[in-house]
């Protein structure tokens, strides 16, 4: 994993909330399930015990990943962002030159990407292709279907 992971304040809070939930609610629940399954006797043929131990393994792996991410997290101050070109934590309105369809996306760290919320990762092909572009400029981005061209319409801070 890279050293520094950049987040918005909202993104870091979401990460911390998930970590707190996993360690404070999910972990005790799994431990309780293991204990209850263990109390039922022979562990060699106890499917409940095996399932609970497997769930614990997945949970601990997720917790470890989130703890590492949290330890490397840094919040970016959006009030000081340069919005003259597309950067991390800018909201960009683009127009597909093939069909004139306009879309607005927020360029966010990989951990905060969510296409349903129109947040695209800075490390995605479209995110990378938009970086550094200015309003009026055309970004040519290679996608699986070929090359797409997007005109940068406007840029603002998130």
N, C-alpha and C positions, 0 to 999 in steps of 0.2 A: 504494500500500500504506500502511496506517496506520503511525503512528510506532512505538509500542511493541507488541511481540508477547509475550504472556505464555505461559510454559511451566512444566510441572512439571520437576523435575530429570531424571526419566526421559525426558520428551519432548524436552528440550534435548539430552540425550545421544544419543538416537535421530537427531535432526537432524544433530548433529555427526558421528556415525558414518557416516550416508549421505553427507554432504559429503566426508568423508575418503576413503570408498570411491570416490566418483565422481572425485575429483581424483587419488587415488593409484593406482587400479586401472583404472577405465574410461577415463579420459583417455589414459594411455599406450597402452592397447590400441587405441583408435581412431586415435591418431597412427601407431602401427605398421601398422594396416590401410591407412591412407592412403599411407604410405610404400611398402608392398608393392605396392599397386595402381598407384602412380605408376611404379614400376620396371618395370611390364609394358608400358610404351610409350605409344602415342597416347591422350591423355586425352580427346579429343573423342568417342571411341566406347568408353570404358571404364566399363561399368556398375558394376564393383566400386568404382572411384574415386568415382563419383557417389554410390553408396550409403554409402560411408564418410564422404564430406563431409557428406551429409545427417544421418547419425548423429552426426557431430561437432557440427553445428548444434544438434540437439536436446539433446545432452549439455551443451553450453556454456550453453544457455538454462536448463536445469535447475540447473546449478551456480550461475549468476548469481542465480537466484531463491532458492536455498538460502542463498547468501552474504548476500543482502540480508536475508532472514528472520533469519539468525543474528546479523547486525550490530544488529538491532533487538530481539533476544530478551532477556527478563528472566525470572528464575526467581522464582516465587511461593513464599514460605515457608509451607507448609501447616500448620505447627505453630501459627501465630498466626491461623488462620482462624476467623471467627465462624460457628458452625454452628447458630445460632438460626433462620436462614432460608437459603433456597437461594441460593448464590453460585457463582462460578467456583471449581472445584476442590473442590466438595462432592459427596458421594454421596447421592442422594436416592431414597427408596423411595416410589413413587406407586401409587395404585390407580385404575384406569379405572372411573369410576362407572357406566358402561353395562354392563359385564360382570364387575365385581369382580375383574378380573385385576390382580395386583400385579407391578410391575417395578422393578428398581433400576438406576439409571443414574448415571454420573459425569458431571458438567458440566465440560467441558474446553475449552481454547482450540481455535479452528477447526483449526489445524494438527495437533492430536492426536486429532481425532474419528475414531472407528472403531466403527460400530454393532455389528459382530461381537463386539467387546470390551465392549459396553455403555457406550461413551463417546460422549456426544452433545455437539455443538458448542454453546457458549454463544450463538452467533449463529443457531442453527437456530430454526425456529418453536417447537418444544417447549422448547428451552433458554431462549429468551427468555420464553416464557410461564410458566416455573417460577421465574425469577429473583425474589428478594425475597419469595417465599411462605414461610409458616410451617407447621409441622405442624398438621394439622387443617383447614387452609385448602383451598379448591377453586380450582384453576387452570383457567380456561376458555381453551382454545387453539384458534385457528382453523387448520384443516388443509384440504387440498383437498376432502375429503368433507364439510366442515361444521365444527361446533364439537365438540371433545372436552373432557370434564371429567375432571380428575385430582385426587384427594384426596392431599395430601401426608401420608404416613404417618410418615416419619422422615428425618432429615438427619444426616450425619456427615462428617468430613473424609476426604479420599481417603487 
